[in-house]
Amino acid sequence: MSSARLLVALALALLFATLAARAPARADAELPQEKNPWFASGQKWLAEAREREPIDGPAKNVILVIGDGMDVSTITAARILDGQLRGEPGEENFLAFERFPHTALVKTYNTDQQVADSAGTATAILSGVKTQAGVIGVDEKVVRGDCASAKAHAVTSALELAERAGMSTGVITTARLTHATPGSAYAHAPERAWESDADLPAKAREEGCRDVARQLVEFAEGDGIEVALGGGRDQFLPAVRGAPRGERGIREDGRNLAKAWTERHPKSAYVKNRAELLAIDPKETDHLLGLFTPSHMAFEADRQGGDTGEPSLSEMTARALDILEKNPKGYLLVVEGGRIDHAHHVTDARRALLDTRELAKTAGMLAERTDPEDTLLLVTSDHAHTLSISGYPARGNPIFGKVVEPDASGKPSRHPARADDGMPFTTLGYANGPNAPGRDGREDLSSVDTASPSFRQPAGVPMEMETHGGQDVPVFARGPLAHLLGGTIEQNDLFHLIAAAAELREKR
């Protein structure tokens, strides 16, 4: 080969080598991290996500699960706790509803408050319109506490539409059945506190306003609510001096609304404890009222089961399904974990998280018992709280523990981390509420068992009760039209998704 040809050949070889070096790597080329388990789990998630297909509906059934006050921090902490109770580090865990394929963030403000209350937010979810704090089942034009102003401003709830469509309906809560969130499903009142006639001002009585308990029992749409389970027995029973315990309430009109429930429909039943609930024959029961406590039901951490004790949220929900599933036209069920909120208000993260865990168990049971092809299942919250997860705790650090940071090797240090005041601090805390530092500074937790059932997480700003938070809350969904969720939505949009999925407006 001549020297000229040799030079050309060498130049071409150099050019091809340069181009090859600049060419992108083959799509199937192995990456150095491909054998890493985290990488493999991401590939698995991607493959499963690609297999998802929208379900256009319509939905025969709709189930709305509301964790009162269950915000992102609560879900994250409950997820970790759930894993740790099974002996795992906790962070890699998923609660049952976190596996639902569709999510969105939900804005929670009321028309008159940046940080919302449960009455206005539950009305938004269930009726499709935002309204002011403290009112249930009415729009924002009412004057709070003014009976006359509410009469022309009632809004129709999804539960009412479902009854008009011939569907069965149910309301379940661990709070009082007459409390703000469950009450927003069936009642209309310019004041959430009007749970019993004993709460009604004289003027409201004169103007014909009915208390929330009475509206539940006298619910006039369709053939009435099929299942109502929760606390709040006192709101339904008369204040009869000398009556046996469990038969004496606070009503001033002398009425026994539990008895009125059973007299209103054939195949009706009233139960007062777990044993009576579980003994119900669903085939012979079309309308079921359960009032298990005088006021709110117990926190899951304190609940006494057994025959004469209280049923769990999952037990109440399972029994409700046994009755509601009988209707060939389907059902709409509202389930509330109401005491998550109450525990947060007293900075009791342990009880809030254990109630969240029970709600997740309930959602998992609902997912197992229903078909995503015909049942829209939503899990969300009405508002947030001020719980935070902070510090730099090592992986797997007990969620109720003091912050223990990792050392240089990545292993947990031998001693808790210290704040600038030289004292240890907890991973969980609240922005405000009881247990805030006093004039002498904050409590030294060095010898305190922060995992004890009696421990209350510290707060920043001193207040008698911790407040709600104004941040967005998530919604997790599966079933017909669930794929429409995404991004950030207004809270009242959830009603419109429910109504469209079940074609409630078309069936009315």
N, C-alpha and C positions, 0 to 999 in steps of 0.2 A: 504494500500500500504506500502510495506517495505521501510525502510529508504534508501536502496540502489536504489530501483526503483524511489523513489521520487527525489533523487539527479540526476538520469539520466534524468528524465522528466524536471527538472528545467534547466539542462544544455542544453538540446535540445531546450527548449523554448528560452533560452538566445541566442543560436546560430541562431535560425530563426529570432529573433528580430534584431540581429546584421546584418545579411544578408539583411533583408528587409530595414534597414536603409541605407545600402550601395548601394542598387539597384537604378538604374536611375529612375527618375520620368517618369510616363507615358507620351507619346507624346501628349496625349489630356488633360493632366492636366492643369488647369487654372493657368496662370501666374498673378502676382499681377498687372502688367501693362496693362492687356488685355482690360480694359475699357477706357484706355487713348486714346484720339482721334488720336494722332500721331501713336500709335501702330496699331490702326484700319486702318489708311491710308496706312501703310506699308504692312499690310496683303492684302489690296485691290490691291496695286501695284503688289505684288507677284502673286496673282491669275490672274490678267490680263496678266502679262508677260508669265505665263505658257500657256496661251491660244494662244499665237502668233505662227504662222506657217510661214515658209519661202515661199515666192512667187518666183517661178523659172522663170517666164516670158514665152515668151519674152514680152518686153514693146512695146506697140504700140506708146506711147507718152513719151517724156522726157522733164521735166521742171527743169531748173537749175536756182536757185535764189541765187544771190551773194550780200551780204551786204558788200560793199567796206569798209574795215577797221573795220568790225563788229567782234571784238574778244570777249573772254569770259567776260571780265569786262564790255564791252558795253552791252552785252546781259543781264548780271546780273542786271546792273543799269537800263536798259530799262524795264526789268521784274518788278522791284520794282516800277518804275515810273508808269507803266501801271496799276498796282494794286492800287497805291495811287491815281491816277486820278479817280478811281472808289470808293474811300472812304475806301480802305482797307489798312492794314499796308504795304503790298506790297511784303514782302519777300516770302510768301507762293504762290505767283502767278506763272503762267506759261504763256509764250508767245506761240502762236499757234504752231510754229514749234518745240518747246521743247517737245511736246507731240508725235512727230514722234518716232517710236519704235527703230530705229537703229541710232547709232552715232559712230563717231571715231574722233580722233585728227589728224590734218593735218599739216605737216611740210611745211613751206612757203619760205624757203630761195631760192634765185636765184643762178645761177651757179657762179656768180661773187660777190655776196653780201650776207652777213650773215643776214642782215635785208633787206627785199625785197621791190620792187616797184610793182605797179599794172600791168604793161605791161608784165613783165616776169611771174608773178604768174597767170594771166589770160590765157596766152598762155599755161602754164603747164596744167591748168584745162581743157582747150578746145582742146588741141592738143596732149597731152600725153607725152610731153618732157619738162623737165626743160630747161630754157634758161636764158640769162643774163638780167639784169635790162635795161629798156628803149626801148626794141624792142618788136614788136608784130608779131605773126604768122611766126616767123623764129627761127631756132635753135641757139645754143650757139656759133657756129663757125663764125657768121657774125662779122663784125667790125661796131660798132654802128655809125650811120650817114653815112655809106658808101653804096651807092646804089648798086654798082657793086658787092660787097661782098654778098649781100642778094639774088641775083637772083638764085643761086644754092642751097639755104638753106631754102626755104619756107617749112612750115609744113602744113599738111592738118588738118583742124579743124573738130570737130564733126558736126558743122553746114553745112560744105561743104559735108561731108559724107551723112548727112540726105537729102540734096537736091538731091544728086546722087541717093539716094534710093527712090526718089519720094515723100518724106515727105514734109510737109509744114514747114517753119521756121520763127522765129521771134526774134527780138532783141529789148528790152525795157530798158530804163535807165532814171534816173533823172539828169544825167550829160549830156554832149554833146554826141550825137550818135557816134561821131568820137573819143571820149576819149579812153584811153588805154584799159579798161576792155571790153566795147562793141566792140571796134575795133578789138580785138583779136579773135572775133567770125568769122569775114569775111575778114579781111585785112592782108596784109603781108608788113611789112616795118621795116627797120633797125633803125628807129627813131620814137618814139611814138608821137613826136611833129609835124609830117608832116600831120596834120589834114586837111589842105586846101592847094591848090597849092601856096597860098601866103606864106606858111611855107616851101616850097621846095627850097633848095639851087639850084643855077643855074646848078651846075654839076649834081645833081640828076635829074633835068629835062632833061638834055642832054642825060643822060644814060637811060632814059625811065621809071623812077620810077613814080608811080601815088600816089597822095595824098589819104588819108583814105576816105574822103567823096566821091571821084570819084569811089573808089573801092566798096563802098556800093551800089551806083546806078548802077554800071556796073558789079555787082556780076554775074558771068557767070555760076555757077553750077545750074543744074536743070532748073527751070523756074524763078530763082531769089528769093531773100528773099521776103516773103509774107507781113510781118509786121515789120516796123521799127519806133519806137516812142521814142522821147526824146527831148533834147535841141540841140543847135548848129546850128541854122538856118544860121548864118553868113557864115559857112563853105560851104554852098551849093548854095549861091546866089552871083551874080556878084557885084563887086564894081562899081556901076553905080552912078555917081554924080547926085544928084537931084532926084533920084528915091524915091518913097514914103517909109515911114517907114515900115519895114516888107518885103520890096522887094529889099532892098539893103544889100549886104553882104560884104565879103572881097576877093572874088575870083578874080584873075587877068586874068584868061583865058576868061572872058566874058560869061561863061556858067551859065545857070540856071539849076542846077541839080535837083531841085524839079520838074521843068517842064519836064526834061528828064525822071524822074521817071514815071510820068503819061503818057508820050508818048510811053514808052517802052512796056507796056502791056495793053491789054484791061481790062476793069473793074478795073482800077487803080484810086487811089484818093490821094490827098495831103491836110492835114488839119493843121491849125495853132493855134487853141484854143480849149478849152473844149467843147464848144457848137458844133463846127464842128465835133469833134471826136464822140460825143454822137449821132449826127444826121446821122452818116454813117449807111447805110443799109448793114449789113454783107452778106446778100444773093446776093447783087449786087456788092460787093467789094471783089476782089481777092488779090489785092496788095495795101497796105496802108502805106503811109509815113506821119508821124506827126513830125513837127518841131515847138515846142511851144514857144521857147525863142531864142534870138540871141546867147546866150552862155549856161551855165548850167541853169537848171530849179531852181525854188525857193526851199528853205528849206520848209519842211512841215509846220513848225511854222509860216512861212511868206507867204505861198502860197495863192494867191487870186483866189478863185474858180469863180463861176458865169459863165455866157455865154462866156465872152471874156477873162476869166482867164485861168489858167493852170489846166489840169486834175491831179488827184493824181496818185500815182504809182498803186494803186489798180484799179482805173478806167481805166488806160491805159491797164493794164494786162487783165482785164475782157473783154474789147473790142477786144483785140488781140485774146483771146480764141474764141470769137464769129466767127472770120474769120478762124482761124487755125483748128477748130474742123470740118470744112466742109470736110476735106480731109480724105477719108476712109483709106488711108495708114498711117495716124497719123501725128504727128508734133514734132518738137524740138524747145523749147522756152527758151531763155536766158533773165532773168530779173535781172536788177541791181539797187540796192539802192545806187546810186553813191555819194550822198551828205553826207552820214554818215562820210565818210573820210574827206571831205572838212571842216566839222564843227570841227572835232577833230584837224585838222591842226592849227586852230586858238583858240584852247582850249575852244571851245564852246560846253560843254557837253549837254546843254539843247537841242540845235538843233540836235546834233548827236543822242540823245536818242529818240526824237520825230520822226526823220526819221527812226530809227530802229523800232519804234512802228508801223509806217505805213508799213514797210516791213513785219513785223509780221502779220499785218492785211491782206496783200496781200497773204502771205503764207497760212493763214487760209482760205481765199476765194478759193485759188487753191486747197486746200485739200477738200473743200466742193464740188467743181465742177468736180473733177476727181475721178476715181476709182483706188484704189491701186492695183487692179488685173491687170490693163493694163497700168498704168502710173507711171513711176519712177519720184519721186519728191525729189529733193535735195535742201537743204538750207545750204550755207556755206559762207566763206569770203575769200578774196584773201590774206589778211595779217592783222596783228594786229596794235594796236596803244599803246600809253604809259599811257592810262587812268588807274587810280587805285582807289579802294574803300577801305578806311582805317580809322584809328581811332577806337574807340569803341562806335559807336552811339547806342542808345537804339533802341529796336525793333520798327519799324514804323517811325523812325526819317525821316523827309522829305529828299529825296535823294539829293536835291539841297541845303539843309540847312547846317548850321554849326553843328559840332558834339556836341550832347548833350548825355552824358553818363547816364546809369541807376544808381539810388542811391542804397542804401543797400537793399531796399525793392523790387528792380527790376523795379521801375517806373522811367520815365525820370526825370533827375534833373531839377531844376528850371532855371539853367543858363548853357550856353555853356561851354564845356571843354576848358581849356587853355593849350597852348603849353609851352615849356620851356621859350619862350620869353614873356609869360604873355598874349598873344593874342589868340583869338579863331581861329579855322581853319575849313575847309570844309571837308565833307566826300569824295568828288570827287576831284581829282587833277591829274596833268600830270607830267611825269618825266622831260620833257623839253618843251620849247616853249615860246611864249610871256607870259607876266604877271609873270615872275620870279622875285625874290627879287632883288632890286637894292642895291646900296652902303649903303643906309640907312636902309636896312633890308626889310622885307616884309610888305605889307599893313595891317593896323589894320582893321579887318572886323567887329568890334564890332557894328558899326552903318550902315553896308552895307547890303542891301537886296540881298542875294546870290541867291534867286530864280527869280530875275528880268531877263527879256529877254535880257537885255544889259550886264549882268554879265558874265565874262569869268573866268573859273576856274584857280587857280594859278598853276604855273609850278615850277619845281626845277631848272633845268639848263637853263639859258637865251639863247633863240634862236629866230630868226625872225619867224620861223614856227615850230610847233611841228612835230616830225618825226614819221615814222612808228615804230612799235615794232617788235621784232624778235620772239616772242613766238608763239607756235602752235595756230591754230584756230580750232573750231569744224565744223563738218559736221553732219547735221540731215537728215535722209532719211526714205522714205517709198516707197513700191512698189517693182516691180520685181528686184531681186538680191540685194536689199537694205540690206538684212541680211548678205551679205559678208563683210560689213563694221564692223570694230572693232579694238581696240588697236590704235596704231599710224601708219599712212600711209604717203607716199610721196604725194605731191600735184598732181603730174601728174598721180597718180593712179586713180583719179576721172574720167579722160577721158576714161580709160580702162573699168571702171565699166559702164559708159554710153554707150560706144560702144558695150560692150558685152550684156547689157540688151536689147538694141534696135536692136542688130544684125547688126550694121551699116557696119561692114567690110564684112559681108556675103552678104549684099544687094547691095554693091557698083557696 
